[in-house]
Amino acid sequence: MGDAVDDRAAPDPDAPMTLGWEDVLGGAGRAWVLFMLLLLGCVTVVGVLEASRIGSEAVLTIPYLVGSLLGGTLAVGGLVSLATMIAGVPLAWIVARMLRRRRSMAVHVGVWAVFGLLVGPTVVAVIAVITGSASLLTTPYTPISAALTAVSVLYGWWRASRGARAEMPSAEPRSPIGLDRAFAED
């Protein structure tokens, strides 16, 4: 009925990369969705490669194998990664608060890439402890999970920080508006 009021505080010029809880939660949610899509894609590729080794006489086995791998991945991987995301959001918010005064995008990308690289192997280590299977740490799952979580966390940060990056004045005189603002949908 009335005009919409923007309750957000004016951007702090000393902390141009300040992210709120909504930004962090949105970035974490997007990172989790991307992680699940990438994980399901990797599992599908592995399932098809494994099924192709079975041979052509087991045509009905191939969809069953891939389907059971995807179902198991959704159940276990989905729940474990969702619990990890929920547990990691407060830590991500602390990291975002620590970075709020840093203008360098290279610093942000580096910190969030390392954050993501550490998430995947940590989850694999927790699963190894729970299952009592230390050999899980020596499988390809550890580096693959590190790569998937690094990409996912960087995507989550990119999405979460879009508003802050759009409002931040460019330090580069040859690029007065920046890429995000140049391609913004108005």
C-alpha positions in Angstrom: 0.0 0.0 0.0 2.8 2.3 0.8 6.2 2.8 -0.8 8.7 0.0 -0.2 11.3 1.0 2.3 14.8 -0.2 1.9 15.8 -1.3 5.4 19.4 -2.0 4.4 22.0 0.3 5.8 23.9 2.6 3.5 27.1 1.0 2.3 30.1 1.7 4.5 32.9 3.3 2.4 35.5 1.6 4.6 33.8 -1.8 4.3 32.6 -2.0 0.7 32.4 -5.8 0.7 30.0 -6.1 3.7 27.7 -9.0 3.2 24.6 -9.6 5.3 23.1 -12.9 6.5 20.8 -13.0 3.5 23.7 -12.7 1.2 25.7 -15.4 2.9 22.7 -17.8 3.1 21.9 -17.2 -0.5 25.5 -17.8 -1.6 25.7 -21.0 0.5 22.4 -22.3 -0.9 23.6 -21.6 -4.5 26.9 -23.2 -3.7 25.2 -26.3 -2.4 22.9 -26.6 -5.5 25.9 -26.3 -7.8 27.8 -28.8 -5.8 25.0 -31.3 -6.0 24.7 -30.8 -9.8 28.4 -31.2 -10.3 28.5 -34.2 -8.0 25.6 -35.9 -9.8 27.3 -35.2 -13.2 30.6 -36.8 -12.0 28.7 -39.8 -10.6 26.8 -40.2 -13.9 30.1 -40.2 -15.8 31.6 -42.7 -13.4 28.5 -44.9 -13.6 28.5 -44.9 -17.4 32.2 -45.7 -17.5 31.8 -48.6 -15.0 28.7 -49.9 -16.8 30.5 -49.9 -20.1 33.0 -52.3 -18.7 30.2 -54.7 -17.9 29.6 -55.4 -21.6 26.7 -55.1 -24.0 25.0 -58.3 -22.8 23.9 -56.5 -19.6 22.0 -53.7 -21.3 19.4 -53.6 -18.5 22.1 -53.5 -15.9 23.5 -50.2 -17.1 20.5 -48.0 -16.3 20.1 -49.8 -13.0 23.7 -49.2 -12.0 23.7 -45.5 -13.0 20.3 -45.0 -11.3 21.3 -46.7 -8.1 24.5 -44.7 -8.0 22.6 -41.4 -8.5 20.0 -42.4 -5.9 22.7 -43.3 -3.4 24.5 -40.1 -4.2 21.4 -38.0 -3.7 20.6 -39.7 -0.4 24.0 -39.8 1.2 25.8 -37.0 -0.6 22.8 -34.7 -0.5 22.3 -35.2 3.3 26.0 -35.0 4.1 26.6 -31.9 1.9 23.5 -30.2 3.2 24.6 -30.8 6.8 28.1 -29.5 5.9 26.6 -26.4 4.3 24.4 -25.7 7.4 27.4 -26.2 9.7 29.7 -24.1 7.5 27.4 -21.1 7.1 28.5 -19.5 10.4 32.1 -20.0 9.5 31.5 -18.5 6.0 29.8 -15.5 7.6 32.8 -15.0 9.9 35.2 -15.2 6.9 32.9 -12.7 5.0 33.0 -10.3 7.9 36.8 -10.5 8.1 37.0 -9.7 4.3 34.5 -6.9 4.3 37.2 -4.2 4.3 39.3 -5.8 1.5 38.8 -4.3 -1.9 41.0 -6.7 -3.8 38.9 -9.2 -5.6 42.0 -11.4 -5.9 42.2 -11.7 -2.1 38.5 -12.6 -2.0 38.8 -15.2 -4.8 41.9 -16.7 -3.1 40.3 -16.9 0.3 37.1 -18.4 -0.9 38.9 -20.9 -3.2 41.0 -22.1 -0.2 37.8 -22.3 1.9 36.2 -24.4 -0.8 39.3 -26.6 -1.3 39.2 -27.4 2.4 35.5 -28.3 2.6 35.5 -31.3 0.3 38.4 -33.2 1.9 37.2 -32.4 5.4 33.8 -34.0 4.6 35.6 -37.0 3.1 37.7 -37.3 6.3 34.5 -37.1 8.4 32.9 -39.8 6.4 36.1 -41.9 6.6 36.0 -41.6 10.4 32.3 -42.4 10.7 32.6 -45.4 8.4 35.9 -46.5 9.8 37.4 -46.6 6.3 40.6 -44.6 6.4 41.4 -45.8 2.8 38.6 -43.5 1.6 41.1 -40.6 2.0 43.4 -42.2 -0.6 40.7 -42.6 -3.3 40.0 -40.1 -6.1 37.0 -38.8 -4.0 39.3 -36.5 -2.0 40.7 -34.4 -4.9 37.5 -34.5 -6.8 35.5 -33.3 -3.8 38.1 -30.5 -3.3 37.7 -29.4 -6.8 33.9 -29.5 -6.8 33.6 -27.7 -3.5 36.2 -25.0 -4.6 34.2 -24.3 -7.7 30.9 -24.3 -5.8 32.1 -22.0 -3.0 33.6 -19.5 -5.5 30.2 -19.5 -7.4 28.4 -19.0 -4.1 30.7 -16.1 -3.2 30.3 -14.5 -6.6 26.5 -14.6 -6.3 26.5 -13.5 -2.7 28.8 -10.5 -3.4 27.2 -9.2 -6.5 25.4 -6.4 -4.7 28.4 -5.3 -2.8 30.6 -5.5 -5.9 28.1 -3.5 -8.0 28.0 -0.7 -5.4 31.7 -0.5 -4.9 33.4 2.2 -6.9 36.1 0.9 -9.3 39.7 1.5 -8.3 40.7 1.1 -12.0 40.5 4.4 -13.9 40.2 2.7 -17.3 37.2 0.7 -16.1 35.0 3.1 -14.2 32.0 0.8 -14.0 33.3 -2.8 -13.7 32.0 -5.9 -15.4 29.1 -6.6 -13.1 27.6 -3.1 -13.7 28.4 -3.1 -17.4 26.4 -6.3 -17.9 23.7 -5.7 -15.3 20.1 -6.2 -16.2 18.2 -3.1 -15.5 
